[in-house]
Amino acid sequence: MSKFLASASLLLLLSGTSYAAPMKCSSENMAKTTAMMQTMQDGPEKMAMGKHMGMANTEMSKGNMRGACMHYMSAQKVGMAKPAGGSMM
């Protein structure tokens, strides 16, 4: 049984799954995310991220860090989502 678990964990390690962990909710990380958005290709994902980051900044200016973090996490989810590719034939 331990050989099976060891080989399974080794395969997961070697597969190189690209998993981006969400960043901690802080004003520094929000600034990094906003700067990263500037390099994104224009599209619905960038628009949605901008909307959520704007709402996060509004909540942060009101002193509502809980609300700001909720919007920031939503922006990260949109940014991590793979764009809906495919042709429209």
PyMOL Python script that loads the backbone (N, CA, C, O; Angstrom):
from pymol import cmd

cmd.read_pdbstr("""\
ATOM      1  N   MET A   1       0.825  -1.196   0.000  1.00  0.00           N
ATOM      2  CA  MET A   1       0.000   0.000   0.000  1.00  0.00           C
ATOM      3  C   MET A   1       0.867   1.256   0.000  1.00  0.00           C
ATOM      4  O   MET A   1       0.559   2.218  -0.704  1.00  0.00           O
ATOM      5  N   SER A   2       1.946   1.258   0.780  1.00  0.00           N
ATOM      6  CA  SER A   2       2.798   2.446   0.831  1.00  0.00           C
ATOM      7  C   SER A   2       3.526   2.663  -0.493  1.00  0.00           C
ATOM      8  O   SER A   2       3.803   3.801  -0.871  1.00  0.00           O
ATOM      9  N   LYS A   3       3.841   1.562  -1.204  1.00  0.00           N
ATOM     10  CA  LYS A   3       4.474   1.713  -2.517  1.00  0.00           C
ATOM     11  C   LYS A   3       3.518   2.401  -3.482  1.00  0.00           C
ATOM     12  O   LYS A   3       3.929   3.231  -4.292  1.00  0.00           O
ATOM     13  N   PHE A   4       2.245   2.049  -3.389  1.00  0.00           N
ATOM     14  CA  PHE A   4       1.238   2.659  -4.253  1.00  0.00           C
ATOM     15  C   PHE A   4       1.131   4.155  -3.970  1.00  0.00           C
ATOM     16  O   PHE A   4       1.105   4.959  -4.901  1.00  0.00           O
ATOM     17  N   LEU A   5       1.071   4.532  -2.703  1.00  0.00           N
ATOM     18  CA  LEU A   5       0.967   5.945  -2.340  1.00  0.00           C
ATOM     19  C   LEU A   5       2.222   6.707  -2.750  1.00  0.00           C
ATOM     20  O   LEU A   5       2.135   7.836  -3.231  1.00  0.00           O
ATOM     21  N   ALA A   6       3.374   6.098  -2.564  1.00  0.00           N
ATOM     22  CA  ALA A   6       4.626   6.754  -2.939  1.00  0.00           C
ATOM     23  C   ALA A   6       4.688   6.967  -4.447  1.00  0.00           C
ATOM     24  O   ALA A   6       5.093   8.032  -4.912  1.00  0.00           O
ATOM     25  N   SER A   7       4.287   5.952  -5.208  1.00  0.00           N
ATOM     26  CA  SER A   7       4.343   6.105  -6.662  1.00  0.00           C
ATOM     27  C   SER A   7       3.294   7.101  -7.147  1.00  0.00           C
ATOM     28  O   SER A   7       3.544   7.843  -8.097  1.00  0.00           O
ATOM     29  N   ALA A   8       2.138   7.128  -6.518  1.00  0.00           N
ATOM     30  CA  ALA A   8       1.105   8.088  -6.906  1.00  0.00           C
ATOM     31  C   ALA A   8       1.557   9.520  -6.611  1.00  0.00           C
ATOM     32  O   ALA A   8       1.348  10.417  -7.427  1.00  0.00           O
ATOM     33  N   SER A   9       2.164   9.731  -5.467  1.00  0.00           N
ATOM     34  CA  SER A   9       2.626  11.080  -5.141  1.00  0.00           C
ATOM     35  C   SER A   9       3.782  11.492  -6.041  1.00  0.00           C
ATOM     36  O   SER A   9       3.906  12.666  -6.392  1.00  0.00           O
ATOM     37  N   LEU A  10       4.627  10.541  -6.418  1.00  0.00           N
ATOM     38  CA  LEU A  10       5.721  10.841  -7.327  1.00  0.00           C
ATOM     39  C   LEU A  10       5.189  11.233  -8.701  1.00  0.00           C
ATOM     40  O   LEU A  10       5.698  12.165  -9.324  1.00  0.00           O
ATOM     41  N   LEU A  11       4.169  10.526  -9.172  1.00  0.00           N
ATOM     42  CA  LEU A  11       3.568  10.864 -10.462  1.00  0.00           C
ATOM     43  C   LEU A  11       2.948  12.260 -10.433  1.00  0.00           C
ATOM     44  O   LEU A  11       3.068  13.017 -11.396  1.00  0.00           O
ATOM     45  N   LEU A  12       2.293  12.593  -9.339  1.00  0.00           N
ATOM     46  CA  LEU A  12       1.709  13.932  -9.223  1.00  0.00           C
ATOM     47  C   LEU A  12       2.786  15.001  -9.223  1.00  0.00           C
ATOM     48  O   LEU A  12       2.623  16.065  -9.820  1.00  0.00           O
ATOM     49  N   LEU A  13       3.874  14.711  -8.557  1.00  0.00           N
ATOM     50  CA  LEU A  13       4.977  15.662  -8.494  1.00  0.00           C
ATOM     51  C   LEU A  13       5.605  15.851  -9.870  1.00  0.00           C
ATOM     52  O   LEU A  13       5.904  16.976 -10.272  1.00  0.00           O
ATOM     53  N   LEU A  14       5.801  14.762 -10.585  1.00  0.00           N
ATOM     54  CA  LEU A  14       6.452  14.823 -11.888  1.00  0.00           C
ATOM     55  C   LEU A  14       5.537  15.338 -12.987  1.00  0.00           C
ATOM     56  O   LEU A  14       6.012  15.821 -14.015  1.00  0.00           O
ATOM     57  N   SER A  15       4.240  15.240 -12.781  1.00  0.00           N
ATOM     58  CA  SER A  15       3.321  15.685 -13.829  1.00  0.00           C
ATOM     59  C   SER A  15       3.387  17.193 -14.020  1.00  0.00           C
ATOM     60  O   SER A  15       2.997  17.707 -15.069  1.00  0.00           O
ATOM     61  N   GLY A  16       3.876  17.900 -13.014  1.00  0.00           N
ATOM     62  CA  GLY A  16       4.062  19.342 -13.153  1.00  0.00           C
ATOM     63  C   GLY A  16       2.766  20.098 -13.338  1.00  0.00           C
ATOM     64  O   GLY A  16       2.686  21.010 -14.162  1.00  0.00           O
ATOM     65  N   THR A  17       1.757  19.729 -12.582  1.00  0.00           N
ATOM     66  CA  THR A  17       0.489  20.435 -12.689  1.00  0.00           C
ATOM     67  C   THR A  17       0.706  21.888 -12.323  1.00  0.00           C
ATOM     68  O   THR A  17       1.291  22.196 -11.285  1.00  0.00           O
ATOM     69  N   SER A  18       0.237  22.769 -13.170  1.00  0.00           N
ATOM     70  CA  SER A  18       0.413  24.196 -12.909  1.00  0.00           C
ATOM     71  C   SER A  18      -0.795  24.683 -12.118  1.00  0.00           C
ATOM     72  O   SER A  18      -1.857  24.950 -12.679  1.00  0.00           O
ATOM     73  N   TYR A  19      -0.615  24.790 -10.840  1.00  0.00           N
ATOM     74  CA  TYR A  19      -1.672  25.249  -9.955  1.00  0.00           C
ATOM     75  C   TYR A  19      -1.212  26.551  -9.327  1.00  0.00           C
ATOM     76  O   TYR A  19      -0.201  26.579  -8.625  1.00  0.00           O
ATOM     77  N   ALA A  20      -1.923  27.601  -9.564  1.00  0.00           N
ATOM     78  CA  ALA A  20      -1.582  28.886  -8.975  1.00  0.00           C
ATOM     79  C   ALA A  20      -2.444  29.095  -7.740  1.00  0.00           C
ATOM     80  O   ALA A  20      -3.667  29.215  -7.824  1.00  0.00           O
ATOM     81  N   ALA A  21      -1.793  29.136  -6.615  1.00  0.00           N
ATOM     82  CA  ALA A  21      -2.521  29.340  -5.368  1.00  0.00           C
ATOM     83  C   ALA A  21      -2.952  30.797  -5.271  1.00  0.00           C
ATOM     84  O   ALA A  21      -2.198  31.688  -5.661  1.00  0.00           O
ATOM     85  N   PRO A  22      -4.141  31.050  -4.764  1.00  0.00           N
ATOM     86  CA  PRO A  22      -4.592  32.437  -4.603  1.00  0.00           C
ATOM     87  C   PRO A  22      -3.675  33.194  -3.647  1.00  0.00           C
ATOM     88  O   PRO A  22      -3.176  32.635  -2.670  1.00  0.00           O
ATOM     89  N   MET A  23      -3.464  34.463  -3.942  1.00  0.00           N
ATOM     90  CA  MET A  23      -2.613  35.280  -3.084  1.00  0.00           C
ATOM     91  C   MET A  23      -3.415  35.779  -1.891  1.00  0.00           C
ATOM     92  O   MET A  23      -4.635  35.937  -1.952  1.00  0.00           O
ATOM     93  N   LYS A  24      -2.701  36.018  -0.821  1.00  0.00           N
ATOM     94  CA  LYS A  24      -3.309  36.520   0.405  1.00  0.00           C
ATOM     95  C   LYS A  24      -3.909  37.896   0.156  1.00  0.00           C
ATOM     96  O   LYS A  24      -3.377  38.678  -0.632  1.00  0.00           O
ATOM     97  N   CYS A  25      -4.990  38.183   0.811  1.00  0.00           N
ATOM     98  CA  CYS A  25      -5.689  39.456   0.644  1.00  0.00           C
ATOM     99  C   CYS A  25      -4.953  40.553   1.426  1.00  0.00           C
ATOM    100  O   CYS A  25      -5.085  40.656   2.645  1.00  0.00           O
ATOM    101  N   SER A  26      -4.183  41.363   0.707  1.00  0.00           N
ATOM    102  CA  SER A  26      -3.498  42.508   1.311  1.00  0.00           C
ATOM    103  C   SER A  26      -3.442  43.616   0.261  1.00  0.00           C
ATOM    104  O   SER A  26      -3.591  43.355  -0.933  1.00  0.00           O
ATOM    105  N   SER A  27      -3.233  44.827   0.702  1.00  0.00           N
ATOM    106  CA  SER A  27      -3.188  45.941  -0.250  1.00  0.00           C
ATOM    107  C   SER A  27      -2.002  45.790  -1.200  1.00  0.00           C
ATOM    108  O   SER A  27      -2.084  46.205  -2.356  1.00  0.00           O
ATOM    109  N   GLU A  28      -0.904  45.203  -0.730  1.00  0.00           N
ATOM    110  CA  GLU A  28       0.257  44.977  -1.596  1.00  0.00           C
ATOM    111  C   GLU A  28      -0.077  43.980  -2.710  1.00  0.00           C
ATOM    112  O   GLU A  28       0.263  44.206  -3.871  1.00  0.00           O
ATOM    113  N   ASN A  29      -0.737  42.890  -2.356  1.00  0.00           N
ATOM    114  CA  ASN A  29      -1.105  41.891  -3.360  1.00  0.00           C
ATOM    115  C   ASN A  29      -2.175  42.424  -4.313  1.00  0.00           C
ATOM    116  O   ASN A  29      -2.190  42.072  -5.492  1.00  0.00           O
ATOM    117  N   MET A  30      -3.063  43.270  -3.803  1.00  0.00           N
ATOM    118  CA  MET A  30      -4.068  43.879  -4.681  1.00  0.00           C
ATOM    119  C   MET A  30      -3.385  44.768  -5.713  1.00  0.00           C
ATOM    120  O   MET A  30      -3.795  44.803  -6.873  1.00  0.00           O
ATOM    121  N   ALA A  31      -2.346  45.485  -5.294  1.00  0.00           N
ATOM    122  CA  ALA A  31      -1.603  46.330  -6.227  1.00  0.00           C
ATOM    123  C   ALA A  31      -0.895  45.477  -7.273  1.00  0.00           C
ATOM    124  O   ALA A  31      -0.854  45.841  -8.448  1.00  0.00           O
ATOM    125  N   LYS A  32      -0.335  44.340  -6.851  1.00  0.00           N
ATOM    126  CA  LYS A  32       0.321  43.431  -7.798  1.00  0.00           C
ATOM    127  C   LYS A  32      -0.676  42.886  -8.815  1.00  0.00           C
ATOM    128  O   LYS A  32      -0.372  42.790 -10.004  1.00  0.00           O
ATOM    129  N   THR A  33      -1.861  42.533  -8.341  1.00  0.00           N
ATOM    130  CA  THR A  33      -2.887  42.005  -9.238  1.00  0.00           C
ATOM    131  C   THR A  33      -3.335  43.067 -10.234  1.00  0.00           C
ATOM    132  O   THR A  33      -3.542  42.770 -11.411  1.00  0.00           O
ATOM    133  N   THR A  34      -3.484  44.295  -9.769  1.00  0.00           N
ATOM    134  CA  THR A  34      -3.875  45.381 -10.656  1.00  0.00           C
ATOM    135  C   THR A  34      -2.805  45.616 -11.715  1.00  0.00           C
ATOM    136  O   THR A  34      -3.125  45.844 -12.882  1.00  0.00           O
ATOM    137  N   ALA A  35      -1.544  45.561 -11.318  1.00  0.00           N
ATOM    138  CA  ALA A  35      -0.453  45.726 -12.282  1.00  0.00           C
ATOM    139  C   ALA A  35      -0.422  44.572 -13.280  1.00  0.00           C
ATOM    140  O   ALA A  35      -0.148  44.780 -14.462  1.00  0.00           O
ATOM    141  N   MET A  36      -0.701  43.359 -12.811  1.00  0.00           N
ATOM    142  CA  MET A  36      -0.721  42.193 -13.683  1.00  0.00           C
ATOM    143  C   MET A  36      -1.854  42.290 -14.700  1.00  0.00           C
ATOM    144  O   MET A  36      -1.726  41.817 -15.830  1.00  0.00           O
ATOM    145  N   MET A  37      -2.950  42.899 -14.294  1.00  0.00           N
ATOM    146  CA  MET A  37      -4.093  43.048 -15.195  1.00  0.00           C
ATOM    147  C   MET A  37      -3.745  43.892 -16.419  1.00  0.00           C
ATOM    148  O   MET A  37      -4.313  43.697 -17.493  1.00  0.00           O
ATOM    149  N   GLN A  38      -2.816  44.825 -16.257  1.00  0.00           N
ATOM    150  CA  GLN A  38      -2.439  45.703 -17.360  1.00  0.00           C
ATOM    151  C   GLN A  38      -1.812  44.928 -18.511  1.00  0.00           C
ATOM    152  O   GLN A  38      -1.866  45.368 -19.660  1.00  0.00           O
ATOM    153  N   THR A  39      -1.215  43.771 -18.208  1.00  0.00           N
ATOM    154  CA  THR A  39      -0.568  42.972 -19.250  1.00  0.00           C
ATOM    155  C   THR A  39      -1.506  41.933 -19.855  1.00  0.00           C
ATOM    156  O   THR A  39      -1.149  41.262 -20.824  1.00  0.00           O
ATOM    157  N   MET A  40      -2.694  41.797 -19.293  1.00  0.00           N
ATOM    158  CA  MET A  40      -3.646  40.814 -19.814  1.00  0.00           C
ATOM    159  C   MET A  40      -4.197  41.258 -21.158  1.00  0.00           C
ATOM    160  O   MET A  40      -4.305  42.451 -21.445  1.00  0.00           O
ATOM    161  N   GLN A  41      -4.541  40.282 -21.966  1.00  0.00           N
ATOM    162  CA  GLN A  41      -5.177  40.566 -23.248  1.00  0.00           C
ATOM    163  C   GLN A  41      -6.595  41.072 -22.976  1.00  0.00           C
ATOM    164  O   GLN A  41      -7.286  40.569 -22.090  1.00  0.00           O
ATOM    165  N   ASP A  42      -7.015  42.069 -23.746  1.00  0.00           N
ATOM    166  CA  ASP A  42      -8.369  42.601 -23.578  1.00  0.00           C
ATOM    167  C   ASP A  42      -9.390  41.505 -23.855  1.00  0.00           C
ATOM    168  O   ASP A  42      -9.227  40.703 -24.775  1.00  0.00           O
ATOM    169  N   GLY A  43     -10.419  41.485 -23.063  1.00  0.00           N
ATOM    170  CA  GLY A  43     -11.465  40.495 -23.232  1.00  0.00           C
ATOM    171  C   GLY A  43     -12.375  40.482 -22.025  1.00  0.00           C
ATOM    172  O   GLY A  43     -12.228  41.302 -21.119  1.00  0.00           O
ATOM    173  N   PRO A  44     -13.323  39.545 -22.009  1.00  0.00           N
ATOM    174  CA  PRO A  44     -14.283  39.505 -20.906  1.00  0.00           C
ATOM    175  C   PRO A  44     -13.643  39.204 -19.550  1.00  0.00           C
ATOM    176  O   PRO A  44     -14.116  39.683 -18.519  1.00  0.00           O
ATOM    177  N   GLU A  45     -12.564  38.406 -19.550  1.00  0.00           N
ATOM    178  CA  GLU A  45     -11.905  38.087 -18.277  1.00  0.00           C
ATOM    179  C   GLU A  45     -11.283  39.343 -17.665  1.00  0.00           C
ATOM    180  O   GLU A  45     -11.396  39.590 -16.465  1.00  0.00           O
ATOM    181  N   LYS A  46     -10.623  40.129 -18.519  1.00  0.00           N
ATOM    182  CA  LYS A  46      -9.998  41.362 -18.030  1.00  0.00           C
ATOM    183  C   LYS A  46     -11.053  42.349 -17.542  1.00  0.00           C
ATOM    184  O   LYS A  46     -10.860  43.020 -16.529  1.00  0.00           O
ATOM    185  N   MET A  47     -12.159  42.436 -18.259  1.00  0.00           N
ATOM    186  CA  MET A  47     -13.243  43.342 -17.854  1.00  0.00           C
ATOM    187  C   MET A  47     -13.827  42.920 -16.505  1.00  0.00           C
ATOM    188  O   MET A  47     -14.072  43.761 -15.640  1.00  0.00           O
ATOM    189  N   ALA A  48     -14.048  41.615 -16.332  1.00  0.00           N
ATOM    190  CA  ALA A  48     -14.607  41.116 -15.072  1.00  0.00           C
ATOM    191  C   ALA A  48     -13.629  41.333 -13.925  1.00  0.00           C
ATOM    192  O   ALA A  48     -14.030  41.708 -12.823  1.00  0.00           O
ATOM    193  N   MET A  49     -12.336  41.097 -14.188  1.00  0.00           N
ATOM    194  CA  MET A  49     -11.333  41.336 -13.149  1.00  0.00           C
ATOM    195  C   MET A  49     -11.303  42.802 -12.752  1.00  0.00           C
ATOM    196  O   MET A  49     -11.221  43.128 -11.568  1.00  0.00           O
ATOM    197  N   GLY A  50     -11.369  43.684 -13.741  1.00  0.00           N
ATOM    198  CA  GLY A  50     -11.363  45.117 -13.460  1.00  0.00           C
ATOM    199  C   GLY A  50     -12.567  45.540 -12.632  1.00  0.00           C
ATOM    200  O   GLY A  50     -12.461  46.386 -11.745  1.00  0.00           O
ATOM    201  N   LYS A  51     -13.700  44.945 -12.933  1.00  0.00           N
ATOM    202  CA  LYS A  51     -14.918  45.256 -12.180  1.00  0.00           C
ATOM    203  C   LYS A  51     -14.762  44.839 -10.718  1.00  0.00           C
ATOM    204  O   LYS A  51     -15.085  45.606  -9.811  1.00  0.00           O
ATOM    205  N   HIS A  52     -14.269  43.629 -10.495  1.00  0.00           N
ATOM    206  CA  HIS A  52     -14.106  43.140  -9.127  1.00  0.00           C
ATOM    207  C   HIS A  52     -13.024  43.913  -8.378  1.00  0.00           C
ATOM    208  O   HIS A  52     -13.172  44.186  -7.187  1.00  0.00           O
ATOM    209  N   MET A  53     -11.936  44.268  -9.065  1.00  0.00           N
ATOM    210  CA  MET A  53     -10.882  45.037  -8.405  1.00  0.00           C
ATOM    211  C   MET A  53     -11.375  46.444  -8.064  1.00  0.00           C
ATOM    212  O   MET A  53     -11.001  46.997  -7.029  1.00  0.00           O
ATOM    213  N   GLY A  54     -12.201  47.019  -8.918  1.00  0.00           N
ATOM    214  CA  GLY A  54     -12.787  48.325  -8.617  1.00  0.00           C
ATOM    215  C   GLY A  54     -13.678  48.267  -7.394  1.00  0.00           C
ATOM    216  O   GLY A  54     -13.640  49.156  -6.544  1.00  0.00           O
ATOM    217  N   MET A  55     -14.487  47.208  -7.306  1.00  0.00           N
ATOM    218  CA  MET A  55     -15.352  47.051  -6.130  1.00  0.00           C
ATOM    219  C   MET A  55     -14.518  46.792  -4.879  1.00  0.00           C
ATOM    220  O   MET A  55     -14.875  47.244  -3.791  1.00  0.00           O
ATOM    221  N   ALA A  56     -13.404  46.063  -5.027  1.00  0.00           N
ATOM    222  CA  ALA A  56     -12.522  45.817  -3.881  1.00  0.00           C
ATOM    223  C   ALA A  56     -11.912  47.122  -3.393  1.00  0.00           C
ATOM    224  O   ALA A  56     -11.837  47.360  -2.187  1.00  0.00           O
ATOM    225  N   ASN A  57     -11.475  47.971  -4.323  1.00  0.00           N
ATOM    226  CA  ASN A  57     -10.911  49.266  -3.932  1.00  0.00           C
ATOM    227  C   ASN A  57     -11.946  50.152  -3.261  1.00  0.00           C
ATOM    228  O   ASN A  57     -11.630  50.864  -2.308  1.00  0.00           O
ATOM    229  N   THR A  58     -13.171  50.116  -3.746  1.00  0.00           N
ATOM    230  CA  THR A  58     -14.246  50.905  -3.135  1.00  0.00           C
ATOM    231  C   THR A  58     -14.496  50.446  -1.703  1.00  0.00           C
ATOM    232  O   THR A  58     -14.610  51.265  -0.791  1.00  0.00           O
ATOM    233  N   GLU A  59     -14.581  49.140  -1.514  1.00  0.00           N
ATOM    234  CA  GLU A  59     -14.824  48.607  -0.167  1.00  0.00           C
ATOM    235  C   GLU A  59     -13.652  48.909   0.764  1.00  0.00           C
ATOM    236  O   GLU A  59     -13.844  49.199   1.945  1.00  0.00           O
ATOM    237  N   MET A  60     -12.427  48.838   0.218  1.00  0.00           N
ATOM    238  CA  MET A  60     -11.255  49.121   1.045  1.00  0.00           C
ATOM    239  C   MET A  60     -11.243  50.592   1.462  1.00  0.00           C
ATOM    240  O   MET A  60     -10.852  50.913   2.585  1.00  0.00           O
ATOM    241  N   SER A  61     -11.664  51.479   0.576  1.00  0.00           N
ATOM    242  CA  SER A  61     -11.689  52.900   0.930  1.00  0.00           C
ATOM    243  C   SER A  61     -12.751  53.203   1.981  1.00  0.00           C
ATOM    244  O   SER A  61     -12.636  54.184   2.717  1.00  0.00           O
ATOM    245  N   LYS A  62     -13.781  52.367   2.055  1.00  0.00           N
ATOM    246  CA  LYS A  62     -14.814  52.522   3.084  1.00  0.00           C
ATOM    247  C   LYS A  62     -14.381  51.914   4.413  1.00  0.00           C
ATOM    248  O   LYS A  62     -15.050  52.093   5.430  1.00  0.00           O
ATOM    249  N   GLY A  63     -13.248  51.186   4.403  1.00  0.00           N
ATOM    250  CA  GLY A  63     -12.780  50.525   5.614  1.00  0.00           C
ATOM    251  C   GLY A  63     -13.343  49.130   5.785  1.00  0.00           C
ATOM    252  O   GLY A  63     -13.185  48.532   6.850  1.00  0.00           O
ATOM    253  N   ASN A  64     -13.994  48.596   4.766  1.00  0.00           N
ATOM    254  CA  ASN A  64     -14.600  47.264   4.820  1.00  0.00           C
ATOM    255  C   ASN A  64     -13.650  46.260   4.170  1.00  0.00           C
ATOM    256  O   ASN A  64     -13.814  45.909   3.001  1.00  0.00           O
ATOM    257  N   MET A  65     -12.651  45.799   4.936  1.00  0.00           N
ATOM    258  CA  MET A  65     -11.674  44.871   4.376  1.00  0.00           C
ATOM    259  C   MET A  65     -12.293  43.513   4.060  1.00  0.00           C
ATOM    260  O   MET A  65     -11.843  42.827   3.142  1.00  0.00           O
ATOM    261  N   ARG A  66     -13.308  43.123   4.801  1.00  0.00           N
ATOM    262  CA  ARG A  66     -13.951  41.833   4.513  1.00  0.00           C
ATOM    263  C   ARG A  66     -14.593  41.861   3.116  1.00  0.00           C
ATOM    264  O   ARG A  66     -14.425  40.928   2.330  1.00  0.00           O
ATOM    265  N   GLY A  67     -15.314  42.922   2.823  1.00  0.00           N
ATOM    266  CA  GLY A  67     -15.923  43.060   1.503  1.00  0.00           C
ATOM    267  C   GLY A  67     -14.876  43.197   0.415  1.00  0.00           C
ATOM    268  O   GLY A  67     -15.031  42.651  -0.677  1.00  0.00           O
ATOM    269  N   ALA A  68     -13.791  43.939   0.718  1.00  0.00           N
ATOM    270  CA  ALA A  68     -12.715  44.103  -0.252  1.00  0.00           C
ATOM    271  C   ALA A  68     -12.075  42.761  -0.572  1.00  0.00           C
ATOM    272  O   ALA A  68     -11.785  42.469  -1.732  1.00  0.00           O
ATOM    273  N   CYS A  69     -11.857  41.956   0.438  1.00  0.00           N
ATOM    274  CA  CYS A  69     -11.239  40.648   0.223  1.00  0.00           C
ATOM    275  C   CYS A  69     -12.152  39.723  -0.570  1.00  0.00           C
ATOM    276  O   CYS A  69     -11.677  38.929  -1.383  1.00  0.00           O
ATOM    277  N   MET A  70     -13.444  39.819  -0.342  1.00  0.00           N
ATOM    278  CA  MET A  70     -14.378  38.987  -1.107  1.00  0.00           C
ATOM    279  C   MET A  70     -14.295  39.328  -2.593  1.00  0.00           C
ATOM    280  O   MET A  70     -14.269  38.430  -3.434  1.00  0.00           O
ATOM    281  N   HIS A  71     -14.253  40.617  -2.921  1.00  0.00           N
ATOM    282  CA  HIS A  71     -14.164  41.021  -4.319  1.00  0.00           C
ATOM    283  C   HIS A  71     -12.793  40.678  -4.902  1.00  0.00           C
ATOM    284  O   HIS A  71     -12.680  40.313  -6.072  1.00  0.00           O
ATOM    285  N   TYR A  72     -11.757  40.798  -4.074  1.00  0.00           N
ATOM    286  CA  TYR A  72     -10.410  40.460  -4.534  1.00  0.00           C
ATOM    287  C   TYR A  72     -10.309  38.976  -4.869  1.00  0.00           C
ATOM    288  O   TYR A  72      -9.708  38.605  -5.878  1.00  0.00           O
ATOM    289  N   MET A  73     -10.888  38.136  -4.037  1.00  0.00           N
ATOM    290  CA  MET A  73     -10.874  36.693  -4.304  1.00  0.00           C
ATOM    291  C   MET A  73     -11.668  36.379  -5.574  1.00  0.00           C
ATOM    292  O   MET A  73     -11.285  35.498  -6.344  1.00  0.00           O
ATOM    293  N   SER A  74     -12.757  37.085  -5.788  1.00  0.00           N
ATOM    294  CA  SER A  74     -13.530  36.887  -7.024  1.00  0.00           C
ATOM    295  C   SER A  74     -12.697  37.280  -8.239  1.00  0.00           C
ATOM    296  O   SER A  74     -12.733  36.603  -9.267  1.00  0.00           O
ATOM    297  N   ALA A  75     -11.950  38.374  -8.121  1.00  0.00           N
ATOM    298  CA  ALA A  75     -11.097  38.799  -9.236  1.00  0.00           C
ATOM    299  C   ALA A  75     -10.032  37.754  -9.532  1.00  0.00           C
ATOM    300  O   ALA A  75      -9.721  37.491 -10.693  1.00  0.00           O
ATOM    301  N   GLN A  76      -9.475  37.161  -8.484  1.00  0.00           N
ATOM    302  CA  GLN A  76      -8.462  36.124  -8.686  1.00  0.00           C
ATOM    303  C   GLN A  76      -9.051  34.903  -9.378  1.00  0.00           C
ATOM    304  O   GLN A  76      -8.415  34.304 -10.245  1.00  0.00           O
ATOM    305  N   LYS A  77     -10.267  34.537  -8.992  1.00  0.00           N
ATOM    306  CA  LYS A  77     -10.914  33.384  -9.630  1.00  0.00           C
ATOM    307  C   LYS A  77     -11.117  33.630 -11.114  1.00  0.00           C
ATOM    308  O   LYS A  77     -10.907  32.736 -11.934  1.00  0.00           O
ATOM    309  N   VAL A  78     -11.530  34.851 -11.459  1.00  0.00           N
ATOM    310  CA  VAL A  78     -11.736  35.192 -12.868  1.00  0.00           C
ATOM    311  C   VAL A  78     -10.394  35.157 -13.600  1.00  0.00           C
ATOM    312  O   VAL A  78     -10.311  34.682 -14.733  1.00  0.00           O
ATOM    313  N   GLY A  79      -9.353  35.659 -12.953  1.00  0.00           N
ATOM    314  CA  GLY A  79      -8.034  35.694 -13.573  1.00  0.00           C
ATOM    315  C   GLY A  79      -7.419  34.325 -13.756  1.00  0.00           C
ATOM    316  O   GLY A  79      -6.648  34.113 -14.692  1.00  0.00           O
ATOM    317  N   MET A  80      -7.746  33.387 -12.875  1.00  0.00           N
ATOM    318  CA  MET A  80      -7.190  32.042 -12.970  1.00  0.00           C
ATOM    319  C   MET A  80      -7.987  31.155 -13.915  1.00  0.00           C
ATOM    320  O   MET A  80      -7.494  30.115 -14.352  1.00  0.00           O
ATOM    321  N   ALA A  81      -9.205  31.552 -14.232  1.00  0.00           N
ATOM    322  CA  ALA A  81     -10.035  30.729 -15.110  1.00  0.00           C
ATOM    323  C   ALA A  81      -9.439  30.715 -16.508  1.00  0.00           C
ATOM    324  O   ALA A  81      -8.961  31.734 -17.005  1.00  0.00           O
ATOM    325  N   LYS A  82      -9.473  29.563 -17.122  1.00  0.00           N
ATOM    326  CA  LYS A  82      -8.963  29.449 -18.481  1.00  0.00           C
ATOM    327  C   LYS A  82      -9.975  30.082 -19.422  1.00  0.00           C
ATOM    328  O   LYS A  82     -11.178  29.859 -19.286  1.00  0.00           O
ATOM    329  N   PRO A  83      -9.493  30.870 -20.375  1.00  0.00           N
ATOM    330  CA  PRO A  83     -10.425  31.497 -21.312  1.00  0.00           C
ATOM    331  C   PRO A  83     -11.162  30.455 -22.125  1.00  0.00           C
ATOM    332  O   PRO A  83     -10.611  29.418 -22.493  1.00  0.00           O
ATOM    333  N   ALA A  84     -12.394  30.749 -22.390  1.00  0.00           N
ATOM    334  CA  ALA A  84     -13.223  29.823 -23.162  1.00  0.00           C
ATOM    335  C   ALA A  84     -12.769  29.882 -24.613  1.00  0.00           C
ATOM    336  O   ALA A  84     -13.183  30.756 -25.374  1.00  0.00           O
ATOM    337  N   GLY A  85     -11.923  28.951 -24.978  1.00  0.00           N
ATOM    338  CA  GLY A  85     -11.401  28.904 -26.337  1.00  0.00           C
ATOM    339  C   GLY A  85     -12.331  28.115 -27.233  1.00  0.00           C
ATOM    340  O   GLY A  85     -13.411  27.691 -26.822  1.00  0.00           O
ATOM    341  N   GLY A  86     -11.905  27.933 -28.419  1.00  0.00           N
ATOM    342  CA  GLY A  86     -12.711  27.153 -29.346  1.00  0.00           C
ATOM    343  C   GLY A  86     -13.184  28.025 -30.478  1.00  0.00           C
ATOM    344  O   GLY A  86     -13.297  29.244 -30.344  1.00  0.00           O
ATOM    345  N   SER A  87     -13.455  27.397 -31.573  1.00  0.00           N
ATOM    346  CA  SER A  87     -13.911  28.141 -32.727  1.00  0.00           C
ATOM    347  C   SER A  87     -15.435  28.124 -32.792  1.00  0.00           C
ATOM    348  O   SER A  87     -16.096  27.224 -32.274  1.00  0.00           O
ATOM    349  N   MET A  88     -15.949  29.125 -33.428  1.00  0.00           N
ATOM    350  CA  MET A  88     -17.399  29.232 -33.545  1.00  0.00           C
ATOM    351  C   MET A  88     -17.791  28.884 -34.969  1.00  0.00           C
ATOM    352  O   MET A  88     -18.221  29.754 -35.726  1.00  0.00           O
ATOM    353  N   MET A  89     -17.651  27.652 -35.331  1.00  0.00           N
ATOM    354  CA  MET A  89     -17.988  27.212 -36.680  1.00  0.00           C
ATOM    355  C   MET A  89     -19.346  26.639 -36.721  1.00  0.00           C
ATOM    356  O   MET A  89     -19.804  26.213 -37.781  1.00  0.00           O
TER     357      MET A  89
END
""", "prot")
cmd.dss("prot")
cmd.show_as("cartoon", "prot")
cmd.util.cbc("prot")
cmd.orient("prot")
